[in-house]
Amino acid sequence: MEQYTVTGMSCAACSARVEKAVSAVPGVTSCSVSLLTNSMGVEGSASAEAVIKAVEDAGYGAAKKGEDKARTQTADEEALADKETPLLKKRLIASLGFLAVLMYVSMGHMMWSWPLPAFLAENHVAVGLLQLLLAAIVMVINQKFFISGFKGLIHRAPNMDTLVALGSGASFVYSTYALFAMTHAQLHGDAEAVMGFMHEFYFESAAMILTLITVGKMLEARSKGRTTDALKSLMRLAPKTAVVERSGQEITVAVSEVKKGDIFVVRPGENIPVDGVVLSGSSAVNESALTGESIPVDKAPGDQVSAATLNQSGFIRCEAVRVGEDTTLSQIIKMVSDAAATKAPIAKVADKVSGIFVPAVLGIAVLTLIVWMLAGQSFGYALARGISVLVISCPCALGLATPVAIMVGSGVGAKNGILFKTAVSLEEAGKVQIVALDKTGTITSGEPRVTDILPADGVKEEALLKAAASLERNSEHPLAKAIMVLSRERGIEPESVEDFHALPGNGLAAKCGGRELFGGNLKYIRTKTAVPASLQSAAEKLAESGKTPLFFGEDGKLIGIIAVADVIKPESPEAIRALKNMGIRVVMLTGDNQRTAKAIGEEAGVDHVIAGVLPDGKEKVIRELKAQGRVMMVGDGINDAPALTAVDIGVAIGAGTDVAIDAADVVLMKSRLSDVPAAIRLSRATLRNIHENLFWAFIYNTIGIPLAAGVWIPIFGWQLSPMFGAAAMSLSSFCVVTNALRLNLLKIQSAKRDKKIKPVTVEVKESVTMEKTMKIEGMMCPHCEARVKKCLEALPQVDAAVVSHEAGTAVLTLNAEIADSELKRVVEDQGYTVLD
């Protein structure tokens, strides 16, 4: 998407006009214009010159964003700065000064006989001329309404400024005519006519309309400025300078001058300038600016660091990996900015209305004037009704209803580590009925951890763990890493071993201080020692719950069992419970075997478990689920990308792969599952806010226009002066923007106000068909399953392989005939035994 800055827009009719003009350019596939940020997003093959020309031909200005590659975050921040409010404030102060004098003369003197200098009090023409002069000054101060309004008329694209300009201009022109008519009457000595024409003056209305609209515009501009606070605060996080090594010396340069591959240093208390990798040194880095997580993360050589994060403790030397627009911070800013530049589906309703709104209002105003004239009222009376219709109508409230809520909602999400890529994803996330969760890395941590330690009789837990750590220290197996991590956490130092042997798919053996240590699966241990029935029973229960039991022995005796598993994240059950309380069905997808998947699914509390699903199988399941309701998929790996693309709303865990993040609609920077219900909560609140805004905007105009036209005068005597109409118009946009700002008060992690939707019935068919089953010996853990799975799926005849180390089987889906001997060969090449 190419982004442009658009100038000259004043209301929703303007943005609709620009969008229509650019959409007509050959090569443009989609275009969305944001009145809130004065920006435009364009997709397609059309050149920038053609797009800009279309905007200019429509009567507005445009410039492509990012033309200057050396553009800094400061420049981007300045582009978002609220420059409109100070200018409007100056206009308002000047307008109020002259309006106060005008109101004193027109209302105070005429209605309540407030004193005037003698030369004015006795000269009605002089009073009229003074009113004309004061009103003209206010009109000159607010000339922007007239320039923009009449430019819109010339381009056959009337806007809100057109309504204001016509309303104020008509009041002024008719009052000027009344002044000349009164002067003529005075010259002919017709005192009654003079007094009659004095009551036809609407100079104060002409000035008051402009002043009140300026009040509304200023309040609106100030509130709109606050809606981009989240984006501006993100931009302020970016450091302005960096200390880089050049020719063996440390020099300070602007961040924009840092290039990929540069070596930079960061001292304690300094912000990291660009994304990089630590070369030397270690430190604790506070990443709360990006993730919202306040606990510092330890960094050592080889670890990744991100721009705008704070180095808290040590000196680190890093190599720049991503600079400029490629840094994580810049990508976050781009996501929030893109979300504001895109349009939510619900905004299309308001856009359609806005496109015909101003011409319709002009027609109603003319019709009102004619009807009251035909009803026998004076031209001045009829004109006042027509002017009231012009100034009370407000397309701005309609145009702002959606974008302000989207901008604030996106900002609230960004501050909490939830990034919505588009306005569509922010709107649609709250409508989901089914959430499909990938197991590994989403519900679970994705890394094996020790879950249970069962020492044999007479053996202490510490002794068992020390023996296991001593044996596993030389192993590269993922399960060995889990045991080593726990031993380090408990401060247990493993002993050195000799004569280390690893038997693939079975176990380990080594000598330690004259003792023989051995460990592995049940089959291997039985070749070394007897296994008590109690421990064997315990091991079976562990396996049934999805854990891998590892047996350890010493000098021919079994000393205990250590169970390892990919453990559920602490917040996962609570997050899933929150989703279910919202009325959302939760489905877990995994490539694991049925027994492991079922155990984890029950512990996590999901509604449905679908096991043995490959990447293309996940996509197939997603398509089946989509036939039953709106689906959100949450994943983190490359294997989740196809499903994330196929789903209604794809959510990527921030710690996941770039492929998954690119495929997703929403990114969770904190990598917490609890942010999934929070994202849905925020989406629902934003959509509710949009509905409130649209309701207010439509109802305001539905009630206001008939009232201004005088429909209720014959029935109830309700009459609205142009001045009150202008005041109501001013407040309408302000109310819409202020209502959107209430989203900043939303506590997205609180489930107190969650509303439960009616749950859908979910029926899932098996995604993998079984055509051939192999019996395999020697597999002892998920890592072994992965090796067998990989070698089998490398065969062109095998579409899928579902492997279980507990069951000792591999279930194959074939697309062609293949000899059993070929299948047996590839498996046994990996060190496992295939049973006939």
C-alpha positions in Angstrom: 0.0 0.0 0.0 1.3 3.4 -1.0 0.4 6.2 1.4 -0.2 9.9 0.5 -0.9 13.0 2.5 -4.0 14.9 1.4 -4.7 18.5 2.1 -7.8 20.7 1.8 -10.3 18.2 3.2 -12.8 19.6 5.7 -15.5 16.9 6.0 -16.7 13.4 5.0 -17.9 14.7 1.7 -14.4 15.8 0.9 -12.9 12.4 1.7 -15.6 10.7 -0.3 -14.9 12.9 -3.3 -11.1 12.2 -3.1 -11.7 8.5 -2.8 -14.1 8.4 -5.8 -11.6 10.4 -7.9 -8.6 8.2 -7.1 -10.6 5.0 -7.5 -11.4 6.0 -11.1 -7.7 6.2 -12.0 -6.7 3.2 -14.2 -4.6 0.8 -12.3 -5.9 1.6 -8.8 -7.4 -1.5 -7.2 -8.4 0.0 -3.9 -8.3 3.4 -2.2 -9.2 4.5 1.3 -9.0 8.1 2.6 -8.8 9.0 6.3 -10.3 12.4 7.2 -8.8 11.9 10.7 -5.2 11.7 9.7 -5.5 13.5 6.3 -4.0 10.4 4.7 -4.8 8.1 1.8 -3.8 4.5 1.2 -3.7 3.4 -2.5 -3.1 -0.1 -3.8 -2.5 -1.0 -7.5 -0.2 -0.3 -10.3 -1.1 3.4 -10.9 1.8 5.8 -10.8 2.1 8.4 -8.0 1.8 11.2 -10.6 -1.6 9.9 -11.8 -2.9 9.6 -8.3 -1.8 13.1 -7.3 -3.2 14.6 -10.5 -6.6 12.9 -9.7 -6.6 14.5 -6.3 -5.7 17.9 -7.6 -8.3 17.7 -10.3 -10.9 17.1 -7.5 -9.8 20.3 -5.9 -7.5 19.1 -3.2 -3.7 18.6 -2.7 -1.7 15.4 -2.3 1.9 14.3 -1.8 3.4 10.9 -1.5 4.6 9.8 1.9 8.2 8.5 2.3 9.6 10.3 -0.7 12.6 11.3 1.4 14.4 8.1 2.5 16.3 10.0 5.0 13.1 11.1 6.7 13.5 10.8 10.5 11.0 9.7 13.1 11.1 13.3 14.3 9.8 14.4 10.9 7.0 11.8 11.0 6.1 12.9 14.5 6.0 16.5 13.4 3.7 15.5 10.6 1.2 14.1 13.1 1.6 17.1 15.4 -1.6 19.1 16.1 -0.9 22.3 14.1 -4.6 23.0 13.5 -5.7 23.8 17.1 -3.3 26.8 17.6 -4.4 28.4 14.3 -8.1 27.8 15.1 -7.5 29.2 18.6 -6.1 32.5 17.1 -9.0 32.7 14.7 -11.5 32.1 17.5 -10.1 34.7 19.8 -10.1 37.3 17.0 -13.7 36.3 16.0 -15.0 36.5 19.6 -13.6 40.0 20.0 -15.4 41.5 17.0 -18.5 39.3 17.6 -18.8 40.6 21.2 -19.0 44.2 19.9 -21.4 43.1 17.1 -23.7 41.4 19.6 -23.7 44.4 21.9 -24.8 46.7 19.0 -27.3 44.3 17.4 -28.8 42.5 20.3 -27.9 44.6 23.4 -28.9 48.0 21.9 -31.8 46.8 19.7 -33.5 44.5 22.2 -32.5 45.8 25.6 -31.7 49.4 24.9 -28.1 49.2 26.0 -26.4 52.6 25.6 -24.5 53.6 22.4 -22.6 56.8 21.5 -25.0 59.6 20.6 -23.9 59.7 16.9 -24.8 56.0 16.6 -27.9 55.9 18.8 -29.7 58.5 16.7 -28.5 57.1 13.3 -30.0 53.7 12.3 -28.0 53.6 9.1 -24.7 54.1 11.0 -25.7 51.2 13.3 -26.4 49.1 10.3 -23.1 50.0 8.7 -21.2 49.2 11.9 -22.9 45.8 12.0 -21.9 45.2 8.4 -18.3 46.2 9.0 -18.0 44.0 12.1 -19.6 41.0 10.4 -17.4 41.5 7.3 -14.3 41.4 9.6 -15.4 38.2 11.2 -16.0 36.7 7.7 -12.5 37.8 6.6 -11.0 36.2 9.7 -12.8 33.0 8.8 -12.3 33.2 5.1 -11.1 29.6 4.9 -14.7 28.5 5.1 -15.6 30.5 2.0 -12.4 29.6 0.0 -12.9 25.8 0.7 -16.7 26.0 0.3 -16.8 27.8 -3.0 -13.9 25.8 -4.4 -16.0 22.7 -3.7 -18.9 24.2 -5.5 -16.7 25.0 -8.5 -15.5 21.4 -8.6 -19.1 20.2 -8.2 -18.2 18.7 -4.9 -19.9 20.7 -2.2 -18.7 20.0 1.4 -19.4 21.1 4.9 -17.6 24.4 4.3 -20.0 25.0 1.4 -23.0 24.7 3.8 -21.4 27.1 6.3 -20.3 29.6 3.6 -23.7 29.6 2.0 -25.5 30.0 5.3 -23.3 32.8 6.5 -23.0 34.4 3.1 -26.8 34.4 2.6 -27.3 36.0 6.0 -24.8 38.7 5.1 -26.0 39.4 1.6 -29.7 39.6 2.6 -28.8 41.8 5.6 -26.8 44.1 3.2 -29.9 44.3 1.0 -32.0 45.2 4.0 -29.5 47.9 5.0 -29.7 49.5 1.6 -33.4 49.3 1.6 -33.5 50.9 5.0 -31.3 53.7 3.9 -33.6 54.3 0.9 -36.6 54.4 3.3 -34.8 56.8 5.7 -34.0 59.1 2.8 -37.7 59.2 2.0 -38.7 59.7 5.6 -40.5 56.3 5.9 -39.9 55.7 9.7 -42.0 52.6 9.8 -40.2 51.0 6.9 -36.8 51.9 8.6 -37.7 50.0 11.8 -39.1 47.1 9.8 -35.9 46.7 7.8 -33.8 46.9 11.0 -35.5 43.7 12.2 -34.4 42.1 8.9 -30.7 42.4 9.8 -28.9 39.0 10.2 -25.4 40.3 10.4 -25.0 38.8 13.9 -26.1 35.5 12.6 -23.6 35.6 9.8 -20.8 36.2 12.3 -22.1 34.0 15.0 -22.4 31.0 12.6 -18.7 31.3 11.6 -17.6 31.8 15.2 -19.6 28.8 16.6 -18.4 26.6 13.8 -14.8 27.6 14.6 -15.4 26.7 18.3 -16.6 23.3 17.2 -13.6 22.9 14.8 -11.2 23.8 17.5 -12.7 21.3 20.0 -12.7 18.7 17.2 -9.1 19.4 16.2 -7.9 19.2 19.8 -9.8 15.9 20.3 -8.5 14.5 17.0 -5.0 15.4 18.0 -5.4 13.2 21.1 -6.5 10.2 19.0 -3.0 10.0 17.5 -1.3 10.2 20.9 -0.5 6.5 20.9 1.2 6.8 17.5 3.1 9.9 18.5 4.3 8.2 21.8 5.6 5.3 19.7 7.5 7.7 17.5 9.0 9.5 20.5 10.5 6.1 21.7 13.0 6.1 18.8 16.4 7.3 19.9 17.7 10.3 17.9 21.4 9.3 17.9 23.6 6.2 18.1 27.2 5.5 19.1 28.9 3.6 16.3 32.5 2.3 15.8 34.2 3.9 12.8 37.9 3.4 12.1 38.4 2.0 15.6 36.8 5.1 17.3 33.4 5.6 18.9 31.5 8.4 17.3 27.9 9.7 17.8 25.8 9.9 14.6 22.1 10.4 13.8 20.1 7.2 13.8 19.3 7.7 10.2 23.0 7.4 9.3 23.3 3.9 10.9 23.7 1.3 8.2 23.2 -2.5 8.2 26.3 -4.2 9.5 27.5 -1.2 11.5 28.9 -1.9 15.0 27.2 0.1 17.7 27.7 0.3 21.5 25.1 0.9 24.2 25.9 1.8 27.7 23.7 1.3 30.8 20.7 3.7 30.8 20.8 4.3 27.0 18.2 3.3 24.5 19.1 0.8 21.8 19.1 2.8 18.5 18.4 0.1 15.9 17.6 -3.7 15.8 20.7 -5.7 16.1 22.5 -8.8 17.5 24.7 -8.7 20.6 28.4 -9.4 19.7 29.9 -9.0 23.2 28.8 -8.0 26.7 25.7 -8.9 28.6 22.8 -6.9 30.1 19.2 -6.8 31.2 17.1 -5.0 28.6 13.7 -3.4 29.3 11.5 -4.2 26.3 8.3 -2.7 27.7 8.3 0.0 25.0 7.5 -2.7 22.4 5.9 -5.5 24.3 4.4 -3.8 27.4 6.2 -6.4 29.5 8.0 -4.6 32.4 10.3 -7.4 33.5 13.8 -6.9 31.9 15.1 -9.6 29.5 18.6 -10.9 29.9 20.8 -10.5 26.8 24.0 -12.2 25.9 26.2 -12.6 22.8 24.0 -13.9 19.9 20.7 -12.5 21.3 18.5 -10.1 19.4 18.0 -6.5 20.6 15.3 -4.1 19.3 15.3 -0.3 18.7 13.8 1.8 21.5 14.3 -0.8 24.2 16.3 0.3 27.3 19.7 -1.1 28.2 19.5 -1.2 32.0 22.6 -2.8 33.4 25.6 -3.8 31.3 27.7 -2.5 28.4 26.9 -4.3 25.1 28.4 -4.2 21.7 26.1 -5.0 18.8 25.9 -5.4 15.0 23.1 -3.5 13.2 20.7 -6.0 11.6 17.6 -3.9 10.7 17.8 -0.1 10.4 15.5 2.7 9.3 12.0 1.6 8.2 12.9 -2.1 8.8 13.3 -1.9 12.6 10.7 -3.6 14.8 9.6 -0.2 16.2 9.2 1.2 12.6 7.1 -1.8 11.6 4.9 -1.3 14.7 4.4 2.4 13.8 3.6 1.4 10.2 1.0 -1.2 11.3 -0.8 1.4 13.5 -0.6 4.0 10.8 -1.8 1.5 8.1 -4.7 0.6 10.4 -5.7 4.2 10.5 -5.3 4.7 6.7 -7.6 1.7 5.9 -11.4 1.7 6.2 -13.5 -0.6 8.2 -16.5 -2.2 6.4 -18.9 -0.4 8.6 -17.5 3.0 7.4 -18.8 2.3 3.9 -22.4 3.0 5.1 -21.4 6.5 6.4 -19.3 7.1 3.2 -22.3 6.5 0.9 -24.5 8.8 3.0 -21.7 11.5 3.1 -21.3 11.4 -0.7 -24.9 12.6 -1.2 -25.5 14.4 2.1 -24.4 17.9 1.1 -26.3 18.1 -2.2 -29.3 16.8 -0.4 -29.1 19.4 2.3 -28.7 22.2 -0.3 -31.9 20.9 -1.9 -33.7 20.8 1.4 -32.6 24.3 2.2 -33.9 25.7 -1.1 -37.1 23.7 -0.7 -37.6 25.1 2.8 -37.1 28.7 1.5 -39.7 28.2 -1.3 -42.3 26.5 1.0 -42.2 29.2 3.6 -42.5 31.9 0.9 -45.5 30.1 -0.6 -46.9 29.9 2.9 -47.0 33.6 3.0 -44.1 34.4 5.2 -41.6 37.2 4.5 -38.4 36.5 2.5 -36.4 37.2 5.6 -38.3 34.7 7.7 -38.1 32.0 5.0 -34.4 32.7 4.5 -33.7 32.3 8.2 -35.3 28.8 8.0 -33.2 27.9 5.0 -30.0 29.1 6.6 -30.8 27.1 9.8 -31.0 24.0 7.6 -27.7 24.7 6.0 -25.8 25.3 9.3 -27.3 22.6 11.4 -26.5 19.8 9.0 -23.3 18.1 9.8 -21.6 15.5 7.5 -18.5 15.7 9.7 -20.1 13.7 12.5 -20.9 11.0 10.0 -17.4 11.0 8.5 -15.6 10.9 11.8 -17.8 8.3 13.5 -15.7 5.4 12.3 -12.1 6.6 11.8 -11.7 8.2 15.2 -12.8 5.0 17.0 -10.5 3.0 14.8 -7.5 5.2 15.5 -8.1 5.2 19.3 -8.8 1.5 19.3 -5.6 0.8 17.3 -3.6 3.0 19.7 -5.0 1.3 22.8 -4.1 -2.0 21.2 -0.5 -0.9 20.4 0.0 0.4 24.0 -0.9 -3.1 25.2 1.2 -5.0 22.7 -1.7 -5.9 20.4 -1.2 -4.7 16.8 -4.1 -4.7 14.4 -2.8 -4.4 10.8 -6.0 -2.9 9.3 -9.2 -1.4 10.3 -11.0 -4.5 9.0 -9.1 -6.7 11.4 -10.0 -4.4 14.3 -13.7 -4.5 13.4 -13.9 -8.3 12.5 -12.0 -9.6 15.5 -14.9 -9.0 17.8 -17.3 -10.9 15.6 -15.5 -14.3 15.8 -17.4 -17.3 17.0 -14.7 -20.0 16.9 -11.0 -19.6 17.9 -8.6 -22.3 16.6 -5.4 -22.5 18.6 -2.2 -24.1 17.5 -0.8 -26.2 20.4 3.0 -25.8 20.3 4.2 -22.3 21.1 0.7 -21.0 21.5 -1.1 -23.0 24.2 2.3 -24.5 25.3 5.7 -22.9 25.8 7.2 -24.8 22.8 10.1 -26.0 24.9 10.3 -29.3 26.9 10.3 -28.9 30.7 10.7 -31.3 33.5 7.2 -31.9 35.0 7.6 -34.8 37.4 10.5 -36.4 39.3 9.7 -39.9 40.8 12.7 -41.3 42.7 12.9 -45.0 43.5 12.6 -46.2 47.1 15.7 -45.1 49.1 16.8 -42.6 46.5 16.7 -38.8 47.1 15.3 -36.5 44.4 18.5 -34.4 44.3 20.6 -37.6 43.7 18.3 -38.7 40.9 18.5 -35.3 39.2 22.3 -35.1 39.6 22.8 -38.5 38.0 20.4 -37.7 35.2 22.1 -34.3 34.5 25.6 -36.0 34.5 24.4 -38.5 32.0 22.5 -36.0 29.8 25.1 -33.2 29.7 26.8 -34.7 26.6 23.5 -35.3 24.8 22.1 -33.1 22.1 18.5 -34.4 22.6 15.8 -31.7 23.3 14.7 -33.7 26.4 18.2 -33.6 27.8 18.1 -29.8 27.6 15.0 -29.8 29.9 16.9 -31.8 32.5 20.0 -29.6 32.3 17.8 -26.4 32.7 16.2 -27.8 35.9 19.6 -28.8 37.4 21.0 -25.3 36.8 17.9 -23.8 38.3 18.3 -25.9 41.4 22.1 -25.3 41.6 23.0 -28.9 41.0 26.4 -29.3 39.3 26.6 -32.4 37.1 29.6 -34.6 37.3 32.0 -35.5 34.4 31.4 -38.8 32.7 33.5 -41.2 30.6 32.8 -43.7 27.9 29.6 -42.0 26.9 27.3 -43.9 24.4 24.1 -42.8 22.8 21.9 -45.4 21.3 19.5 -43.7 18.8 15.9 -44.1 19.8 16.7 -46.0 22.9 18.9 -44.5 25.6 22.3 -43.4 27.0 25.0 -45.0 29.0 28.2 -43.7 30.6 30.7 -44.2 33.5 30.9 -41.6 36.3 33.5 -42.0 39.0 33.5 -45.8 38.6 29.8 -46.1 38.6 27.7 -47.0 35.5 24.9 -44.6 34.6 22.2 -45.4 32.1 18.9 -43.9 31.0 16.3 -44.1 28.3 12.9 -45.5 27.5 11.2 -48.4 29.1 12.3 -50.9 26.5 16.0 -50.0 26.9 15.8 -49.9 30.7 14.4 -53.4 30.8 17.6 -54.6 29.2 19.5 -53.1 32.1 17.4 -53.7 35.2 14.0 -54.7 36.5 11.3 -52.1 36.7 9.0 -52.2 39.8 5.3 -52.4 39.0 4.6 -49.2 40.9 7.0 -47.2 38.8 5.9 -48.8 35.6 2.3 -48.0 36.5 3.3 -44.4 37.3 5.1 -44.2 33.9 2.0 -45.3 32.0 -0.1 -42.6 33.7 2.5 -40.0 32.8 2.4 -41.2 29.2 -1.4 -41.0 29.1 -1.2 -37.4 30.3 1.0 -36.5 27.3 4.3 -36.6 29.1 7.5 -38.5 28.2 8.8 -40.7 31.1 12.6 -41.1 31.1 14.0 -44.0 33.2 17.4 -43.6 34.9 19.6 -46.3 36.6 22.9 -46.7 38.4 25.0 -49.8 38.7 22.2 -52.1 37.6 19.5 -50.5 39.7 16.6 -48.3 38.7 17.0 -45.0 40.6 13.8 -43.2 39.3 11.8 -41.6 36.6 11.9 -38.0 35.3 9.0 -36.9 33.1 9.4 -34.3 30.5 6.7 -32.5 28.4 6.0 -29.4 26.5 4.2 -27.6 29.3 1.2 -25.4 29.1 1.8 -21.7 29.5 0.5 -20.5 32.9 -2.0 -18.1 31.4 -3.4 -20.4 28.8 -6.2 -22.1 30.8 -7.4 -18.7 32.1 -7.3 -17.2 28.5 -9.3 -20.2 27.1 -11.8 -19.9 30.0 -12.2 -16.2 29.1 -12.9 -17.1 25.5 -15.5 -19.7 26.4 -17.1 -17.2 28.8 -17.5 -14.9 25.8 -19.5 -17.7 24.1 -16.6 -18.6 21.7 -15.9 -22.2 20.9 -12.2 -23.1 21.3 -10.5 -25.7 19.1 -7.0 -26.9 19.4 -5.1 -28.0 16.3 -1.9 -30.0 16.5 0.3 -32.4 14.5 0.8 -34.5 17.7 -0.7 -37.9 18.3 -4.3 -38.2 19.7 -3.3 -39.2 23.2 -0.8 -36.4 23.8 -3.1 -33.8 22.2 -6.1 -35.0 24.2 -4.2 -34.8 27.5 -3.1 -31.2 26.8 -6.5 -30.2 25.5 -8.2 -31.4 28.7 -5.6 -29.6 30.9 -6.0 -26.4 28.9 -9.8 -26.6 28.8 -10.5 -26.4 25.1 -13.8 -27.5 23.6 -12.4 -29.6 20.7 -9.1 -31.3 20.0 -8.0 -32.1 16.5 -4.7 -34.2 16.4 -2.5 -35.4 13.7 -3.0 -32.4 11.5 -0.3 -31.2 9.0 0.0 -27.6 7.7 -2.3 -28.3 4.7 -4.5 -30.3 7.0 -4.8 -27.2 9.3 -6.0 -25.2 6.4 -8.6 -27.8 5.5 -9.9 -27.9 9.1 -10.1 -24.1 9.1 -12.2 -24.2 5.9 -14.5 -26.7 7.5 -14.8 -24.5 10.6 -15.5 -21.4 8.5 -18.6 -23.1 7.2 -19.9 -23.2 10.8 -19.0 -19.6 11.9 -16.5 -16.8 11.9 -13.1 -18.2 12.7 -9.9 -16.8 14.3 -6.7 -18.8 14.1 -3.8 -18.2 16.5 -0.4 -19.6 15.6 3.3 -18.9 15.7 5.2 -21.1 13.2 5.8 -21.3 9.4 3.5 -24.3 9.4 0.6 -22.1 10.6 1.0 -19.5 7.8 -1.4 -21.3 5.3 -4.1 -21.5 8.0 -3.5 -17.9 9.1 -4.1 -16.8 5.5 -7.2 -18.9 5.0 -8.9 -17.9 8.2 -11.3 -14.9 8.8 -8.9 -13.4 11.3 -5.3 -14.6 11.6 -3.4 -13.9 14.9 0.3 -14.4 15.2 2.3 -14.7 18.4 5.0 -12.0 18.4 7.7 -14.4 19.3 6.8 -16.5 16.2 8.3 -16.6 12.7 8.3 -13.7 10.3 6.3 -15.8 7.9 3.5 -16.3 10.4 3.5 -12.6 11.4 3.3 -11.5 7.7 0.3 -13.9 7.1 -1.6 -12.7 10.2 -4.1 -9.8 10.6 -3.3 -9.2 14.3 0.1 -9.6 16.0 0.5 -10.2 19.8 3.8 -8.7 20.8 3.8 -10.1 24.3 3.3 -13.7 23.0 0.6 -14.2 25.6 -2.5 -16.2 24.9 -4.4 -13.9 27.4 -4.1 -11.2 24.8 -6.4 -13.1 22.4 -9.5 -12.4 24.6 -8.1 -8.9 25.2 -8.0 -8.3 21.4 -11.6 -9.5 21.0 -12.7 -7.4 23.9 -11.0 -4.3 22.4 -12.6 -5.0 19.0 -16.0 -5.4 20.5 -15.6 -2.2 22.4 -14.4 -0.3 19.3 -17.3 -1.7 17.2 -19.8 -0.7 20.0 -18.3 2.8 20.0 -18.6 3.1 16.2 -22.3 2.1 16.5 -22.8 4.8 19.2 -21.1 7.4 17.0 -23.1 6.5 13.9 -26.3 6.5 15.9 -25.6 9.9 17.3 -24.6 11.3 13.9 -27.7 9.9 12.1 -30.1 10.8 14.9 -28.7 14.3 15.2 -29.3 15.1 11.5 -32.6 13.2 11.4 -34.0 15.4 14.3 -32.0 18.6 13.6 -32.8 19.2 9.9 -36.7 19.0 10.2 -36.4 21.2 13.3 -34.3 23.8 11.5 -36.6 23.7 8.4 -39.5 24.7 10.7 -41.6 21.5 10.3 -42.7 21.6 13.9 -43.6 25.4 13.9 -47.3 24.9 12.9 -47.7 22.0 15.4 -45.7 22.9 18.5 -44.3 26.3 17.7 -40.7 25.0 17.8 -38.5 27.4 16.0 -34.7 27.3 15.6 -32.6 30.4 14.9 -29.5 30.0 12.7 -27.3 30.8 15.6 -28.5 27.8 17.6 -28.3 25.6 14.5 -24.6 26.5 14.2 -24.0 25.8 17.9 -25.6 22.3 17.5 -23.5 21.6 14.4 -20.3 22.6 16.3 -21.1 20.2 19.2 -22.1 17.2 17.1 -18.5 16.5 15.8 -17.0 17.3 19.2 -19.4 14.8 20.8 -18.5 12.0 18.3 -14.7 12.5 18.8 -15.0 12.7 22.6 -17.1 9.5 22.7 -14.3 7.7 20.8 -11.7 8.9 23.3 -13.6 7.0 26.0 -11.9 3.9 24.5 -8.7 5.0 26.3 -10.4 4.1 29.6 -11.0 0.5 28.5 -9.4 -2.2 30.6 -8.8 -4.8 28.0 -7.6 -7.4 30.4 -10.7 -7.2 32.6 -13.4 -9.8 31.9 -16.0 -8.1 34.1 -18.1 -6.6 31.2 -17.7 -9.5 28.8 -21.0 -10.4 27.0 -21.6 -13.9 26.0 -22.7 -14.5 22.4 -24.8 -17.5 21.5 -22.3 -20.3 20.9 -22.2 -22.1 17.6 -22.3 -25.8 17.2 -18.9 -27.1 16.0 -18.6 -30.4 14.2 -15.2 -31.4 13.0 -14.4 -34.2 10.6 -11.1 -36.1 10.7 -8.6 -34.2 8.6 -6.2 -37.2 8.0 -7.3 -40.5 6.4 -5.5 -43.7 7.3 -4.3 -46.0 4.5 -1.2 -47.7 5.8 0.0 -48.3 9.4 3.6 -49.1 10.3 4.8 -50.5 13.6 8.1 -49.0 14.7 10.3 -49.8 17.7 12.8 -47.5 19.3 11.0 -44.1 19.4 11.1 -42.6 22.8 10.0 -38.9 22.5 8.5 -36.3 20.2 11.9 -35.6 18.8 12.1 -39.2 17.6 8.6 -38.8 16.1 9.8 -35.8 14.2 12.7 -37.6 12.7 10.5 -40.5 11.5 7.9 -38.1 10.3 10.4 -36.1 8.3 12.0 -39.1 6.6 8.6 -40.6 5.6 7.1 -37.4 4.3 10.3 -36.9 2.2 9.0 -39.7 0.0 6.9 -38.4 -3.0 4.3 -41.1 -2.5 3.6 -40.0 1.1 1.2 -37.1 1.6 1.2 -37.2 5.4 2.6 -39.3 8.3 1.1 -39.2 11.8 3.7 -40.7 14.1 3.3 -41.8 17.8 6.2 -42.9 20.0 3.9 -44.1 22.7 1.9 -46.3 20.3 5.0 -47.2 18.3 3.1 -46.5 15.0 3.2 -44.3 11.9 -0.1 -43.8 10.1 0.5 -42.9 6.4 -1.6 -41.2 3.8 -0.4 -42.2 0.4 -1.0 -40.8 -3.0 0.5 -43.8 -4.8 1.6 -47.3 -4.2 5.0 -47.8 -2.5 6.8 -51.0 -1.5 6.9 -51.8 2.2 10.6 -52.4 1.8 11.2 -48.8 0.8 9.2 -47.5 3.8 11.2 -49.9 6.1 14.5 -48.8 4.6 14.1 -45.0 5.2 12.9 -45.6 8.8 15.7 -48.0 9.7 18.3 -45.6 8.2 17.3 -43.3 11.1 18.2 -46.0 13.7 14.7 -47.4 14.4 13.3 -50.9 13.9 10.3 -51.6 11.7 8.2 -54.6 12.7 6.6 -56.8 10.0 
